[in-house]
Amino acid sequence: MSVAVTQLLVDWRGGDTGARDRLAALLYPELHRLAEQAFRRERGGHTLQPTALVNEAWLRLIGSPALPGEDRGHLLAVAARLMREILIDHARRRNAAKRDGGERITLSGLEIAADEALDLVDLDEALVRLERIDPVKARIVELRYFGGLSIEETGQVLEQSPATVKRHWQAARVWLFDALGDAPPRS
């Protein structure tokens, strides 16, 4: 699949609009799976649905002036960033309308045992702070949490070894728990 995605990206950049449609058909199930994973971490009764999230991310992706990504991993990384932005924008609009604490997610998506939910906007703000301190760790959280990429896929996108990604992932999780005021994760 990775080779097919890469070739479709090359064809699309070369002006083959049919390649865009074939790429969408190939990636849509995977993007939808990622969106469903993101929504499992959200509160019940969310007004945004996975299909709408995927469609909005895809529209932003194909509407960008330069086609992002060189292969499947890079394209999924861009989609993860777009999904994060869409979810954060949605949470901010909801917070502004309700002023009730907004979108809630659990930290189980960060593979850390925690019963409490946290505000998605708070998580985004913490990621922005982490990005100022350590952009690589923030990117790893984004790719793993919002993009659903594995350690190996994240390593490919960032051109780092899986061991390095795993080490940064663990450090980023500890930093986030501290920044969000929670107890550190259990080993």
Summary of the structure (lengths in Angstrom):
residues: 187
radius of gyration: 16.8
end to end distance: 34.9
largest distance: 51.4
contacts: 567
relative contact order: 0.11
helix: 71%
strand: 4%
